[in-house]
Amino acid sequence: MSLISILILSKTLYFWLKILGVSSVFSINLQAKDLRKIITFLITLVLISGFVGCSDRFSESPQILPQESPIISTAAKISEVSPPEIIQQLRQALNKYKPQVAIQSPQPEQIFEDNNITVQLELQDLPIFKSNLNIGPYIEVILDNKHYTKIYNLNESIVLSDLEPGTHTLRVFACRPWDESFKNEGAYAQTTFHIFTKTVNNNPAPNLPLLTYNSPIGIYGAEPIMIDYYLTNVPLPSVAIEDPEDEIDDWRIRITINGTSFITDQWQPIYLQGFYPGKNWVKLEYIDESGNQLNNVYNNTAHLITYKPDGEDSLSKITRGEISLKQALSIIAQEYIYEEPQLDITSETEEILIDEEIEGEEIFVEPEELQEIPTTEPTNEELEVEEVLNITKELEIEDPLQKNEPPHISEIVEKLPSNLNPNLEEVTESIENYSIDKNEEYQEKLLWNQNK
């Protein structure tokens, strides 16, 4: 309290004592009613003087506001963008599939007397495999609320090992190579089982809406990064809003990334950019039309991901467009094998490559230095063919309408020079084919002249 405040308090106290008829505080006993008034007044003055002192301090030393947190400022850059172009094209090729997933084991509410169990799945209408790019269509396996494994081959055994005693829930669904889940009816299956005994955890209500977090998970080497999830027991938004008086509640998904939140009512993947290098956290919440959370297990879940720009994995390269569409086709078609185009090196291409290596050098040849290219003498085989063709042309000069039959092979063979020794079998076969064609042509012309 400042000196001025104390002086004001003393004068005010003296003034009130005079009004109450008190000449001396120590000589006269105050009444209880008067004493309460004085105490109340003094407390008020102390509080007022305290505020005055604080205002004096603010005026003397202005408060320095803290700077914004780097996480908040970076997260504010999060924005939605279009999916990578190659992924859009590949997605259309996979739209023909409507995968059907089923869990054969474990059965619902099955109790196991061992904490290591084998999972048996069935899949129809979707080929799953791992391509030469190390990705491909697969089945995602989620145990409780953790991504357990990706299945590329159903012939391999799936073992859940070292399970804690109690209740567990297994969720499986079909996914595209870039981690987007198929959302057709039947592409998802779940079952709840128990190890030794039942417990209350990991036991979602079977009739309530359930949110399954799918992506992002793990490490990413390129943006945009996809947000994807699966919904169970949830009506489509168009169905929920048809009748405002029905008992179907509209649903929303609240997505929070590094503290920045937005809401969507579209059940489709969302591609976002603006993640900062290093660790980022992503949270998904299922809420109703009023923004209230629906209390069902797994409906509010968060995951930590790592963004490392310039990643060298296949998905990062596809996202950045560093892998061509032809090469990327191998991740959706198992029988497709991409081969890098190879240059067919011949003597001519070798000369071109050598010329390209010599920079700034040109070779000029004067006209007098040019030499005539020697012509090679035709071989006996070439003479045979040429002679046969010439003879055939001579026979064609004759009007076929004046000749009852097409040229016979004997006529051609007789006109061959004696110095030629052609292969008569080959010549005979060639001439016979020719004769058949000419005979058909002769018959057509003859019939045309008769009709004329």
KEVEX-846774 format. One record per residue (C-alpha): residue number from 1; x, y, z. Coordinates in steps of 0.25 Angstrom, whole numbers, plus 2048, in hexadecimal, padded with zeros to 3 digits. Layout:
pt num NUM	east X	north Y	up Z .
...
//
This chain:
pt num 1	east 800	north 800	up 800 .
pt num 2	east 806	north 80E	up 7FC .
pt num 3	east 808	north 819	up 806 .
pt num 4	east 7FC	north 821	up 7FF .
pt num 5	east 7F3	north 816	up 801 .
pt num 6	east 7F6	north 815	up 810 .
pt num 7	east 7F4	north 824	up 812 .
pt num 8	east 7E6	north 823	up 80B .
pt num 9	east 7E3	north 817	up 814 .
pt num 10	east 7E6	north 81F	up 821 .
pt num 11	east 7DE	north 82B	up 81D .
pt num 12	east 7D2	north 823	up 819 .
pt num 13	east 7D3	north 81B	up 826 .
pt num 14	east 7D3	north 828	up 82E .
pt num 15	east 7C7	north 82D	up 827 .
pt num 16	east 7BF	north 821	up 829 .
pt num 17	east 7C2	north 821	up 838 .
pt num 18	east 7BD	north 82F	up 83A .
pt num 19	east 7B0	north 82C	up 833 .
pt num 20	east 7AE	north 820	up 83C .
pt num 21	east 7B1	north 829	up 848 .
pt num 22	east 7BD	north 823	up 84C .
pt num 23	east 7C8	north 82C	up 851 .
pt num 24	east 7D3	north 822	up 854 .
pt num 25	east 7D4	north 814	up 84F .
pt num 26	east 7DB	north 80F	up 85C .
pt num 27	east 7D2	north 817	up 866 .
pt num 28	east 7C4	north 812	up 862 .
pt num 29	east 7BF	north 804	up 85F .
pt num 30	east 7B9	north 804	up 851 .
pt num 31	east 7AC	north 7FD	up 84F .
pt num 32	east 7AC	north 7F0	up 847 .
pt num 33	east 7A3	north 7F6	up 83C .
pt num 34	east 7AD	north 802	up 83B .
pt num 35	east 7B9	north 7F9	up 83B .
pt num 36	east 7B4	north 7F0	up 82F .
pt num 37	east 7B2	north 7FD	up 827 .
pt num 38	east 7C0	north 802	up 82A .
pt num 39	east 7C6	north 7F4	up 827 .
pt num 40	east 7BE	north 7F3	up 81A .
pt num 41	east 7C2	north 801	up 816 .
pt num 42	east 7D1	north 7FE	up 819 .
pt num 43	east 7D1	north 7F1	up 811 .
pt num 44	east 7CB	north 7F9	up 805 .
pt num 45	east 7D6	north 803	up 806 .
pt num 46	east 7E1	north 7F9	up 806 .
pt num 47	east 7DB	north 7F2	up 7FA .
pt num 48	east 7DA	north 7FF	up 7F2 .
pt num 49	east 7E8	north 803	up 7F6 .
pt num 50	east 7ED	north 7F6	up 7F1 .
pt num 51	east 7E7	north 7F7	up 7E4 .
pt num 52	east 7ED	north 805	up 7E3 .
pt num 53	east 7FB	north 800	up 7E6 .
pt num 54	east 7FA	north 7F5	up 7DC .
pt num 55	east 7F6	north 800	up 7D1 .
pt num 56	east 802	north 808	up 7D5 .
pt num 57	east 80B	north 7FC	up 7D3 .
pt num 58	east 805	north 7F9	up 7C5 .
pt num 59	east 807	north 808	up 7C1 .
pt num 60	east 815	north 807	up 7C6 .
pt num 61	east 819	north 7FA	up 7C0 .
pt num 62	east 811	north 7F5	up 7B4 .
pt num 63	east 80E	north 7E7	up 7B3 .
pt num 64	east 815	north 7DF	up 7A8 .
pt num 65	east 80B	north 7D6	up 7A1 .
pt num 66	east 811	north 7C8	up 79E .
pt num 67	east 813	north 7C4	up 790 .
pt num 68	east 80A	north 7B9	up 789 .
pt num 69	east 80E	north 7AB	up 78B .
pt num 70	east 815	north 7A5	up 77F .
pt num 71	east 80C	north 799	up 77F .
pt num 72	east 7FF	north 7A2	up 77E .
pt num 73	east 805	north 7AB	up 773 .
pt num 74	east 809	north 79F	up 76B .
pt num 75	east 7FD	north 797	up 76D .
pt num 76	east 7F4	north 7A3	up 768 .
pt num 77	east 7FA	north 7A0	up 75A .
pt num 78	east 7F3	north 793	up 759 .
pt num 79	east 7EA	north 794	up 74C .
pt num 80	east 7E2	north 78A	up 744 .
pt num 81	east 7E7	north 787	up 736 .
pt num 82	east 7E4	north 77D	up 72A .
pt num 83	east 7E9	north 76F	up 72B .
pt num 84	east 7F6	north 76C	up 722 .
pt num 85	east 7F2	north 76B	up 714 .
pt num 86	east 7F8	north 75D	up 712 .
pt num 87	east 7F0	north 758	up 71E .
pt num 88	east 7E3	north 75E	up 718 .
pt num 89	east 7E6	north 756	up 70C .
pt num 90	east 7E9	north 749	up 713 .
pt num 91	east 7DD	north 74A	up 71C .
pt num 92	east 7D4	north 74A	up 710 .
pt num 93	east 7DA	north 73D	up 70C .
pt num 94	east 7D7	north 737	up 719 .
pt num 95	east 7C8	north 73C	up 71A .
pt num 96	east 7C4	north 72F	up 713 .
pt num 97	east 7C7	north 727	up 71F .
pt num 98	east 7BD	north 725	up 72B .
pt num 99	east 7C5	north 71D	up 735 .
pt num 100	east 7BE	north 714	up 73F .
pt num 101	east 7C5	north 711	up 74C .
pt num 102	east 7C2	north 707	up 756 .
pt num 103	east 7C8	north 702	up 763 .
pt num 104	east 7C7	north 6F3	up 765 .
pt num 105	east 7CF	north 6F3	up 772 .
pt num 106	east 7CE	north 6F8	up 77D .
pt num 107	east 7BF	north 6F7	up 77E .
pt num 108	east 7B7	north 701	up 785 .
pt num 109	east 7B8	north 700	up 794 .
pt num 110	east 7C1	north 6F4	up 793 .
pt num 111	east 7CA	north 6F1	up 7A0 .
pt num 112	east 7D8	north 6EC	up 79E .
pt num 113	east 7E0	north 6E5	up 7A8 .
pt num 114	east 7ED	north 6EA	up 7A1 .
pt num 115	east 7F3	north 6F8	up 79F .
pt num 116	east 7F8	north 6F4	up 791 .
pt num 117	east 7EC	north 6F2	up 787 .
pt num 118	east 7EC	north 6F0	up 777 .
pt num 119	east 7E3	north 6F9	up 76F .
pt num 120	east 7DC	north 6F4	up 763 .
pt num 121	east 7D6	north 6FE	up 758 .
pt num 122	east 7CF	north 6FC	up 74B .
pt num 123	east 7CF	north 706	up 740 .
pt num 124	east 7C8	north 707	up 733 .
pt num 125	east 7C8	north 710	up 727 .
pt num 126	east 7D5	north 717	up 72A .
pt num 127	east 7E3	north 711	up 726 .
pt num 128	east 7ED	north 715	up 731 .
pt num 129	east 7FC	north 714	up 72F .
pt num 130	east 809	north 71C	up 731 .
pt num 131	east 80F	north 721	up 724 .
pt num 132	east 81D	north 724	up 720 .
pt num 133	east 81B	north 732	up 725 .
pt num 134	east 819	north 72B	up 733 .
pt num 135	east 80A	north 730	up 734 .
pt num 136	east 7FD	north 72A	up 72F .
pt num 137	east 7EF	north 727	up 733 .
pt num 138	east 7EE	north 721	up 741 .
pt num 139	east 7E5	north 71F	up 74D .
pt num 140	east 7E8	north 728	up 759 .
pt num 141	east 7E7	north 720	up 767 .
pt num 142	east 7E4	north 729	up 773 .
pt num 143	east 7E5	north 722	up 781 .
pt num 144	east 7DE	north 72B	up 78B .
pt num 145	east 7E2	north 739	up 787 .
pt num 146	east 7F0	north 736	up 781 .
pt num 147	east 7F3	north 733	up 773 .
pt num 148	east 7F9	north 724	up 774 .
pt num 149	east 7FD	north 720	up 766 .
pt num 150	east 7FA	north 721	up 757 .
pt num 151	east 7F6	north 714	up 750 .
pt num 152	east 7FA	north 712	up 741 .
pt num 153	east 7F9	north 703	up 741 .
pt num 154	east 7EE	north 6FB	up 748 .
pt num 155	east 7F5	north 6EE	up 746 .
pt num 156	east 7FF	north 6F3	up 751 .
pt num 157	east 7FB	north 6F1	up 75F .
pt num 158	east 7F6	north 6FD	up 768 .
pt num 159	east 7FA	north 6FB	up 776 .
pt num 160	east 7F6	north 704	up 782 .
pt num 161	east 801	north 702	up 78C .
pt num 162	east 803	north 706	up 79B .
pt num 163	east 7F5	north 70B	up 79D .
pt num 164	east 7F1	north 711	up 7AA .
pt num 165	east 7E6	north 709	up 7B2 .
pt num 166	east 7D9	north 70F	up 7B0 .
pt num 167	east 7D0	north 714	up 7A4 .
pt num 168	east 7D5	north 718	up 797 .
pt num 169	east 7CF	north 71D	up 78A .
pt num 170	east 7D5	north 71A	up 77C .
pt num 171	east 7D1	north 723	up 770 .
pt num 172	east 7D5	north 720	up 762 .
pt num 173	east 7D2	north 727	up 755 .
pt num 174	east 7D7	north 728	up 746 .
pt num 175	east 7E0	north 733	up 742 .
pt num 176	east 7E6	north 738	up 735 .
pt num 177	east 7F5	north 739	up 734 .
pt num 178	east 7F6	north 747	up 739 .
pt num 179	east 7EF	north 744	up 746 .
pt num 180	east 7E1	north 748	up 742 .
pt num 181	east 7D6	north 73F	up 747 .
pt num 182	east 7CB	north 739	up 73E .
pt num 183	east 7BE	north 73F	up 743 .
pt num 184	east 7B4	north 735	up 73C .
pt num 185	east 7AB	north 72D	up 745 .
pt num 186	east 7B2	north 720	up 749 .
pt num 187	east 7C0	north 726	up 748 .
pt num 188	east 7C1	north 726	up 757 .
pt num 189	east 7C0	north 71B	up 762 .
pt num 190	east 7C2	north 71B	up 771 .
pt num 191	east 7C1	north 711	up 77C .
pt num 192	east 7C2	north 712	up 78B .
pt num 193	east 7C9	north 706	up 793 .
pt num 194	east 7CF	north 703	up 7A0 .
pt num 195	east 7DC	north 6FE	up 7A6 .
pt num 196	east 7D9	north 6F5	up 7B2 .
pt num 197	east 7CF	north 6FF	up 7B7 .
pt num 198	east 7C6	north 70B	up 7B4 .
pt num 199	east 7C9	north 719	up 7B7 .
pt num 200	east 7C2	north 726	up 7B5 .
pt num 201	east 7CD	north 72D	up 7AC .
pt num 202	east 7CE	north 72B	up 79D .
pt num 203	east 7BF	north 728	up 79C .
pt num 204	east 7B8	north 731	up 792 .
pt num 205	east 7A9	north 732	up 793 .
pt num 206	east 7A4	north 729	up 787 .
pt num 207	east 798	north 733	up 783 .
pt num 208	east 79F	north 740	up 785 .
pt num 209	east 7A7	north 748	up 77A .
pt num 210	east 7B5	north 744	up 77A .
pt num 211	east 7C1	north 74C	up 775 .
pt num 212	east 7CD	north 744	up 770 .
pt num 213	east 7DA	north 74D	up 76E .
pt num 214	east 7E2	north 748	up 762 .
pt num 215	east 7EB	north 753	up 75D .
pt num 216	east 7F5	north 759	up 75F .
pt num 217	east 7FE	north 74F	up 766 .
pt num 218	east 80D	north 74F	up 767 .
pt num 219	east 817	north 757	up 75E .
pt num 220	east 814	north 75F	up 752 .
pt num 221	east 81E	north 764	up 748 .
pt num 222	east 815	north 76D	up 740 .
pt num 223	east 809	north 776	up 740 .
pt num 224	east 7FD	north 776	up 73F .
pt num 225	east 7FA	north 76C	up 74A .
pt num 226	east 7ED	north 765	up 74A .
pt num 227	east 7E3	north 765	up 755 .
pt num 228	east 7DA	north 758	up 754 .
pt num 229	east 7D1	north 751	up 75E .
pt num 230	east 7C6	north 746	up 75E .
pt num 231	east 7B8	north 748	up 764 .
pt num 232	east 7AF	north 73D	up 769 .
pt num 233	east 7A0	north 73E	up 76C .
pt num 234	east 79F	north 74C	up 766 .
pt num 235	east 795	north 751	up 75D .
pt num 236	east 799	north 759	up 751 .
pt num 237	east 797	north 768	up 753 .
pt num 238	east 78D	north 769	up 748 .
pt num 239	east 784	north 75E	up 74F .
pt num 240	east 785	north 765	up 75D .
pt num 241	east 781	north 773	up 758 .
pt num 242	east 775	north 76E	up 750 .
pt num 243	east 76B	north 76F	up 75B .
pt num 244	east 76F	north 779	up 766 .
pt num 245	east 766	north 772	up 770 .
pt num 246	east 76B	north 764	up 76F .
pt num 247	east 774	north 75E	up 77A .
pt num 248	east 780	north 75D	up 771 .
pt num 249	east 78B	north 767	up 775 .
pt num 250	east 794	north 76D	up 76B .
pt num 251	east 7A3	north 76A	up 76D .
pt num 252	east 7AF	north 772	up 76C .
pt num 253	east 7BE	north 76F	up 76D .
pt num 254	east 7C7	north 779	up 774 .
pt num 255	east 7D5	north 778	up 76F .
pt num 256	east 7E0	north 77F	up 777 .
pt num 257	east 7EE	north 780	up 773 .
pt num 258	east 7F9	north 787	up 77C .
pt num 259	east 7EE	north 78E	up 783 .
pt num 260	east 7E6	north 793	up 776 .
pt num 261	east 7D8	north 78D	up 775 .
pt num 262	east 7CE	north 78D	up 76A .
pt num 263	east 7C1	north 784	up 768 .
pt num 264	east 7BD	north 77C	up 75C .
pt num 265	east 7B0	north 774	up 759 .
pt num 266	east 7B5	north 76D	up 74C .
pt num 267	east 7BA	north 75F	up 74D .
pt num 268	east 7C5	north 760	up 744 .
pt num 269	east 7D4	north 761	up 745 .
pt num 270	east 7DA	north 76F	up 747 .
pt num 271	east 7E7	north 774	up 742 .
pt num 272	east 7EE	north 77E	up 74A .
pt num 273	east 7FB	north 786	up 749 .
pt num 274	east 802	north 78F	up 753 .
pt num 275	east 809	north 785	up 75D .
pt num 276	east 816	north 789	up 762 .
pt num 277	east 822	north 780	up 762 .
pt num 278	east 823	north 777	up 76E .
pt num 279	east 818	north 772	up 777 .
pt num 280	east 809	north 776	up 775 .
pt num 281	east 7FD	north 771	up 77C .
pt num 282	east 7EF	north 76E	up 776 .
pt num 283	east 7E2	north 76C	up 77E .
pt num 284	east 7D5	north 767	up 778 .
pt num 285	east 7C8	north 769	up 780 .
pt num 286	east 7BA	north 764	up 77D .
pt num 287	east 7B0	north 76F	up 781 .
pt num 288	east 7A1	north 771	up 77E .
pt num 289	east 79A	north 77D	up 777 .
pt num 290	east 79B	north 785	up 784 .
pt num 291	east 7AA	north 783	up 786 .
pt num 292	east 7A8	north 779	up 791 .
pt num 293	east 7B1	north 76C	up 792 .
pt num 294	east 7AB	north 75E	up 791 .
pt num 295	east 7B1	north 756	up 79C .
pt num 296	east 7B5	north 749	up 795 .
pt num 297	east 7C2	north 743	up 796 .
pt num 298	east 7CC	north 747	up 78B .
pt num 299	east 7C3	north 753	up 787 .
pt num 300	east 7CE	north 75D	up 78C .
pt num 301	east 7DC	north 759	up 789 .
pt num 302	east 7E9	north 760	up 785 .
pt num 303	east 7F6	north 75B	up 77F .
pt num 304	east 804	north 761	up 77D .
pt num 305	east 80A	north 761	up 76F .
pt num 306	east 818	north 766	up 76A .
pt num 307	east 81A	north 76E	up 75E .
pt num 308	east 827	north 76D	up 757 .
pt num 309	east 827	north 775	up 74A .
pt num 310	east 82E	north 76F	up 73D .
pt num 311	east 82B	north 760	up 741 .
pt num 312	east 830	north 755	up 738 .
pt num 313	east 825	north 74B	up 73A .
pt num 314	east 81C	north 748	up 72F .
pt num 315	east 80F	north 74F	up 734 .
pt num 316	east 817	north 75C	up 736 .
pt num 317	east 81C	north 75B	up 728 .
pt num 318	east 80F	north 759	up 722 .
pt num 319	east 809	north 765	up 72A .
pt num 320	east 814	north 76E	up 725 .
pt num 321	east 812	north 768	up 717 .
pt num 322	east 820	north 762	up 716 .
pt num 323	east 81A	north 755	up 711 .
pt num 324	east 813	north 754	up 704 .
pt num 325	east 805	north 74F	up 702 .
pt num 326	east 80A	north 743	up 6FA .
pt num 327	east 813	north 73F	up 705 .
pt num 328	east 809	north 742	up 710 .
pt num 329	east 7FF	north 738	up 709 .
pt num 330	east 807	north 72D	up 70F .
pt num 331	east 801	north 730	up 71D .
pt num 332	east 7F2	north 72D	up 718 .
pt num 333	east 7F4	north 722	up 70E .
pt num 334	east 7FC	north 716	up 713 .
pt num 335	east 7FF	north 710	up 705 .
pt num 336	east 804	north 71E	up 700 .
pt num 337	east 813	north 71F	up 700 .
pt num 338	east 81A	north 72C	up 6FD .
pt num 339	east 827	north 72B	up 6F5 .
pt num 340	east 830	north 737	up 6F3 .
pt num 341	east 831	north 73B	up 6E4 .
pt num 342	east 83F	north 736	up 6E0 .
pt num 343	east 847	north 73D	up 6D4 .
pt num 344	east 84A	north 733	up 6C9 .
pt num 345	east 858	north 736	up 6C6 .
pt num 346	east 85C	north 734	up 6B7 .
pt num 347	east 868	north 738	up 6AF .
pt num 348	east 860	north 745	up 6AB .
pt num 349	east 85C	north 748	up 6B9 .
pt num 350	east 86A	north 746	up 6BE .
pt num 351	east 86F	north 750	up 6B4 .
pt num 352	east 864	north 75A	up 6B9 .
pt num 353	east 869	north 758	up 6C7 .
pt num 354	east 877	north 75A	up 6C3 .
pt num 355	east 874	north 767	up 6BC .
pt num 356	east 86C	north 76C	up 6C8 .
pt num 357	east 878	north 76A	up 6D1 .
pt num 358	east 881	north 772	up 6C8 .
pt num 359	east 87D	north 780	up 6CB .
pt num 360	east 881	north 78C	up 6C2 .
pt num 361	east 887	north 783	up 6B7 .
pt num 362	east 882	north 782	up 6A9 .
pt num 363	east 888	north 77A	up 69D .
pt num 364	east 887	north 77F	up 68F .
pt num 365	east 889	north 777	up 683 .
pt num 366	east 88D	north 77D	up 676 .
pt num 367	east 885	north 779	up 669 .
pt num 368	east 892	north 773	up 663 .
pt num 369	east 894	north 76A	up 66E .
pt num 370	east 887	north 763	up 66D .
pt num 371	east 888	north 756	up 667 .
pt num 372	east 87D	north 74E	up 660 .
pt num 373	east 876	north 743	up 668 .
pt num 374	east 87A	north 736	up 660 .
pt num 375	east 86E	north 72F	up 65C .
pt num 376	east 86D	north 720	up 65F .
pt num 377	east 86A	north 716	up 654 .
pt num 378	east 85D	north 70F	up 656 .
pt num 379	east 85D	north 701	up 65B .
pt num 380	east 858	north 6F4	up 654 .
pt num 381	east 84C	north 6F4	up 65E .
pt num 382	east 849	north 703	up 65B .
pt num 383	east 84A	north 700	up 64C .
pt num 384	east 840	north 6F4	up 64D .
pt num 385	east 836	north 6FC	up 654 .
pt num 386	east 837	north 708	up 64A .
pt num 387	east 836	north 6FE	up 63E .
pt num 388	east 82A	north 6F8	up 643 .
pt num 389	east 823	north 705	up 645 .
pt num 390	east 827	north 70A	up 637 .
pt num 391	east 821	north 6FD	up 631 .
pt num 392	east 814	north 6FE	up 639 .
pt num 393	east 812	north 70D	up 635 .
pt num 394	east 814	north 709	up 626 .
pt num 395	east 809	north 6FE	up 627 .
pt num 396	east 800	north 708	up 62E .
pt num 397	east 800	north 711	up 621 .
pt num 398	east 7F7	north 707	up 61A .
pt num 399	east 7E9	north 70A	up 61B .
pt num 400	east 7E3	north 700	up 625 .
pt num 401	east 7D6	north 700	up 61D .
pt num 402	east 7DC	north 6FB	up 611 .
pt num 403	east 7E2	north 6EF	up 618 .
pt num 404	east 7DA	north 6E4	up 61E .
pt num 405	east 7E3	north 6E1	up 629 .
pt num 406	east 7EC	north 6E9	up 632 .
pt num 407	east 7FB	north 6E7	up 630 .
pt num 408	east 800	north 6D9	up 633 .
pt num 409	east 80D	north 6D7	up 63C .
pt num 410	east 813	north 6CF	up 630 .
pt num 411	east 813	north 6DB	up 627 .
pt num 412	east 81B	north 6E4	up 632 .
pt num 413	east 825	north 6D9	up 635 .
pt num 414	east 828	north 6D6	up 626 .
pt num 415	east 82B	north 6E5	up 624 .
pt num 416	east 836	north 6E5	up 62F .
pt num 417	east 844	north 6E6	up 62A .
pt num 418	east 84C	north 6D9	up 62A .
pt num 419	east 857	north 6E0	up 633 .
pt num 420	east 84E	north 6E2	up 63E .
pt num 421	east 84B	north 6D7	up 648 .
pt num 422	east 840	north 6DB	up 650 .
pt num 423	east 839	north 6D3	up 65C .
pt num 424	east 82E	north 6CE	up 654 .
pt num 425	east 826	north 6CA	up 660 .
pt num 426	east 826	north 6D8	up 665 .
pt num 427	east 824	north 6DE	up 657 .
pt num 428	east 818	north 6D4	up 655 .
pt num 429	east 811	north 6D8	up 662 .
pt num 430	east 813	north 6E7	up 65F .
pt num 431	east 80E	north 6E6	up 651 .
pt num 432	east 802	north 6DC	up 655 .
pt num 433	east 7FD	north 6E7	up 65F .
pt num 434	east 7FF	north 6F1	up 654 .
pt num 435	east 7F7	north 6E9	up 64B .
pt num 436	east 7EB	north 6E7	up 654 .
pt num 437	east 7EA	north 6F6	up 656 .
pt num 438	east 7EA	north 6F8	up 647 .
pt num 439	east 7E0	north 6ED	up 645 .
pt num 440	east 7D7	north 6F4	up 64E .
pt num 441	east 7D9	north 701	up 648 .
pt num 442	east 7D7	north 6FB	up 63A .
pt num 443	east 7CA	north 6F4	up 63E .
pt num 444	east 7C4	north 701	up 644 .
pt num 445	east 7C7	north 709	up 637 .
pt num 446	east 7C1	north 6FE	up 62E .
pt num 447	east 7B5	north 6FE	up 636 .
pt num 448	east 7B4	north 70D	up 635 .
pt num 449	east 7B5	north 70D	up 626 .
pt num 450	east 7AB	north 702	up 625 .
pt num 451	east 7A1	north 70A	up 62D .
pt num 452	east 7A4	north 717	up 625 .
//
